Amino acid sequence: MSTLRAIGAVVTELREEFPELTASKIRFLEGEGLITPLRTARGSRRYSDEDVTMLRRVLRLQRDEFLPLAVISERILDEEPQSAGSVAVSRVRPARSRTMTPAEVAQRGGVSPDRLNDLVEHGLVVTMDATAVEICRLIATLAEWGIEPRHLRSFRAAADREVGLVQQALAPRRASVPVVEQRQRTAVLLAQLLDLHICLVRQRSSSLES
């Protein structure tokens, strides 16, 4: 399981490479949606190995390639998971990225305002943030294959069922487990369900090749 650290420990860990790094800079990058630390019951931030790795990468892109945060965010968002058979836990942990306007989501997501409204009406987009941008991009790509939002209602329903299944599985242990660990367990279980979904799709896709 990933090691969790307080913000001061993260600053100390990274300061040798980034001497000017401060806690305020880390909080700023969180506000930009580039990292999503967990929170304790009292609201304190706790940073995982994945958060520290992302911080190091963002800081290097700023220092070595002089990239603005908007470009760094776009680059990270465009990347595919490293392994098609393993969904990173960080990709299913609830994001705390900044809220965007619908116009900004549509522009970044490569869809028209009318298409974004369509996605909202079908329940595929429910928050205006970086996740909404990613959903728009994926759906825009699917549209090239003739797959429209109305065809994706079952995906929304499946997502609702998977989240409900996780809540049901973790409910008996919730009272005795700290908030930070609850969030970790939720992310891990969701990632495992998504891995299973990928394997089942891969298994059934063999019929397309016959």
C-alpha positions as CSV (number, residue, x, y, z in Angstrom):
1,M,0.0,0.0,0.0
2,S,1.2,3.5,-0.8
3,T,3.0,5.5,1.9
4,L,1.1,8.6,3.0
5,R,2.9,11.7,4.1
6,A,2.0,15.2,5.4
7,I,2.7,18.2,3.2
8,G,5.8,19.1,5.2
9,A,7.3,15.7,4.6
10,V,6.7,16.1,0.9
11,V,8.5,19.4,0.8
12,T,11.4,17.9,2.6
13,E,11.5,14.9,0.3
14,L,11.5,17.0,-2.9
15,R,13.5,20.0,-1.7
16,E,16.9,18.6,-2.6
17,E,15.9,18.6,-6.3
18,F,13.6,21.7,-6.0
19,P,15.2,24.0,-3.4
20,E,12.5,26.7,-3.8
21,L,9.5,24.3,-3.3
22,T,7.1,25.4,-0.6
23,A,3.9,24.0,0.9
24,S,2.0,26.9,-0.7
25,K,3.3,25.8,-4.2
26,I,2.1,22.3,-3.5
27,R,-1.4,23.5,-2.5
28,F,-1.5,25.7,-5.6
29,L,-0.8,22.7,-7.8
30,E,-3.6,20.9,-6.0
31,G,-5.9,23.8,-6.7
32,E,-5.0,23.4,-10.4
33,G,-6.1,19.8,-10.4
34,L,-2.7,18.3,-11.0
35,I,-2.6,16.3,-7.7
36,T,-5.4,15.0,-5.5
37,P,-4.2,14.3,-2.0
38,L,-6.3,12.4,0.4
39,R,-7.8,14.1,3.5
40,T,-7.9,13.0,7.1
41,A,-11.1,13.4,9.2
42,R,-9.8,16.8,10.3
43,G,-9.1,17.9,6.7
44,S,-5.3,17.5,6.7
45,R,-3.7,16.6,3.4
46,R,-2.0,13.2,3.0
47,Y,0.1,12.6,-0.1
48,S,0.6,9.1,-1.6
49,D,3.6,7.8,-3.6
50,E,1.6,8.5,-6.7
51,D,1.0,12.1,-5.7
52,V,4.8,12.7,-5.0
53,T,5.7,11.1,-8.4
54,M,3.2,13.4,-10.1
55,L,4.5,16.5,-8.2
56,R,8.1,15.6,-9.2
57,R,7.0,15.3,-12.8
58,V,5.1,18.5,-12.9
59,L,8.0,20.4,-11.3
60,R,10.5,19.0,-13.7
61,L,8.3,20.0,-16.7
62,Q,8.1,23.5,-15.3
63,R,11.9,23.7,-14.7
64,D,13.3,21.8,-17.6
65,E,10.8,22.5,-20.4
66,F,9.5,25.9,-19.2
67,L,5.9,24.6,-19.8
68,P,2.9,26.6,-18.3
69,L,0.6,24.6,-16.1
70,A,-2.2,24.6,-18.7
71,V,0.1,22.8,-21.1
72,I,1.3,20.4,-18.5
73,S,-2.3,19.6,-17.5
74,E,-3.2,18.9,-21.1
75,R,-0.2,16.6,-21.6
76,I,-1.0,14.6,-18.5
77,L,-4.7,14.4,-19.4
78,D,-3.9,13.1,-22.9
79,E,-1.8,10.2,-21.7
80,E,-3.0,6.6,-21.8
81,P,-2.6,4.3,-18.8
82,Q,0.8,2.6,-18.9
83,S,-0.8,-0.9,-18.8
84,A,-4.1,-1.7,-20.6
85,G,-4.7,-4.5,-18.1
86,S,-4.2,-2.5,-14.9
87,V,-6.1,0.7,-14.0
88,A,-4.1,3.0,-11.7
89,V,-5.7,3.7,-8.4
90,S,-5.0,7.4,-8.9
91,R,-7.3,7.4,-11.9
92,V,-10.4,6.3,-9.9
93,R,-9.8,8.3,-6.8
94,P,-12.3,11.2,-6.6
95,A,-10.6,14.3,-8.1
96,R,-10.5,17.7,-6.3
97,S,-9.7,19.6,-9.5
98,R,-10.9,23.2,-9.9
99,T,-14.3,23.9,-11.3
100,M,-14.5,25.0,-14.9
101,T,-17.2,26.9,-16.8
102,P,-19.2,24.8,-19.4
103,A,-17.6,26.8,-22.2
104,E,-14.1,25.9,-20.9
105,V,-15.0,22.2,-20.6
106,A,-16.4,22.2,-24.1
107,Q,-13.4,23.9,-25.5
108,R,-10.8,21.7,-23.7
109,G,-12.9,18.6,-24.4
110,G,-13.2,19.2,-28.1
111,V,-17.0,19.3,-28.2
112,S,-19.6,21.9,-29.1
113,P,-21.6,23.5,-26.3
114,D,-24.7,21.7,-27.7
115,R,-22.9,18.4,-27.5
116,L,-21.9,19.1,-23.9
117,N,-25.5,19.9,-23.0
118,D,-26.4,16.6,-24.6
119,L,-23.9,14.8,-22.4
120,V,-25.3,16.5,-19.3
121,E,-28.9,15.6,-20.2
122,H,-27.8,11.9,-20.6
123,G,-26.1,12.0,-17.2
124,L,-22.6,11.4,-18.7
125,V,-21.2,14.7,-17.4
126,V,-22.3,15.8,-13.9
127,T,-19.4,18.1,-12.8
128,M,-17.6,20.7,-14.8
129,D,-13.9,19.8,-14.1
130,A,-10.9,17.9,-15.6
131,T,-12.9,14.6,-15.5
132,A,-15.6,16.2,-17.6
133,V,-13.0,17.3,-20.1
134,E,-11.7,13.7,-20.3
135,I,-15.2,12.3,-20.8
136,C,-15.8,14.8,-23.6
137,R,-12.7,13.8,-25.4
138,L,-13.4,10.1,-25.1
139,I,-17.0,10.6,-26.3
140,A,-15.8,12.8,-29.2
141,T,-13.5,10.0,-30.3
142,L,-16.3,7.4,-30.0
143,A,-18.6,9.7,-32.2
144,E,-16.2,9.1,-35.0
145,W,-17.3,5.4,-34.9
146,G,-21.0,6.4,-34.9
147,I,-21.4,5.9,-31.1
148,E,-23.6,8.6,-29.7
149,P,-24.4,9.6,-26.1
150,R,-27.7,7.8,-26.2
151,H,-25.8,4.6,-26.8
152,L,-23.8,5.1,-23.6
153,R,-26.6,5.1,-21.1
154,S,-25.7,1.6,-20.1
155,F,-22.2,2.8,-19.2
156,R,-23.6,5.4,-16.9
157,A,-25.9,2.8,-15.3
158,A,-22.9,0.4,-14.9
159,A,-20.8,3.0,-13.2
160,D,-23.6,3.7,-10.8
161,R,-23.9,0.0,-10.0
162,E,-20.2,-0.4,-9.5
163,V,-20.1,2.5,-7.1
164,G,-23.1,1.1,-5.2
165,L,-21.4,-2.3,-5.0
166,V,-18.3,-0.7,-3.5
167,Q,-20.3,1.2,-1.0
168,Q,-22.1,-2.0,0.0
169,A,-18.9,-4.0,0.3
170,L,-17.2,-1.4,2.5
171,A,-20.2,-0.3,4.7
172,P,-19.7,-3.0,7.4
173,R,-16.1,-1.8,8.0
174,R,-16.6,1.9,7.6
175,A,-17.2,2.8,11.3
176,S,-13.9,1.2,12.5
177,V,-11.6,2.5,9.7
178,P,-10.0,6.0,9.6
179,V,-11.2,8.3,6.8
180,V,-7.9,8.2,4.9
181,E,-7.9,4.4,4.8
182,Q,-11.6,4.4,3.8
183,R,-10.7,6.5,0.7
184,Q,-7.7,4.3,-0.1
185,R,-9.9,1.1,0.1
186,T,-12.6,2.7,-2.1
187,A,-10.0,3.6,-4.8
188,V,-8.4,0.2,-4.7
189,L,-11.7,-1.7,-4.9
190,L,-12.9,0.5,-7.8
191,A,-9.6,-0.1,-9.6
192,Q,-10.0,-3.8,-9.2
193,L,-13.6,-3.7,-10.5
194,L,-12.4,-1.8,-13.6
195,D,-9.5,-4.2,-14.1
196,L,-12.1,-7.0,-14.0
197,H,-14.3,-5.2,-16.5
198,I,-11.3,-4.8,-18.9
199,C,-10.5,-8.5,-18.7
200,L,-14.1,-9.5,-19.3
201,V,-14.3,-7.2,-22.4
202,R,-11.0,-8.6,-23.6
203,Q,-12.3,-12.2,-23.2
204,R,-15.5,-11.5,-25.1
205,S,-13.8,-9.5,-27.8
206,S,-12.3,-12.8,-29.1
207,S,-15.6,-13.4,-30.8
208,L,-15.0,-10.4,-33.0
209,E,-12.0,-12.0,-34.5
210,S,-13.7,-15.3,-35.4
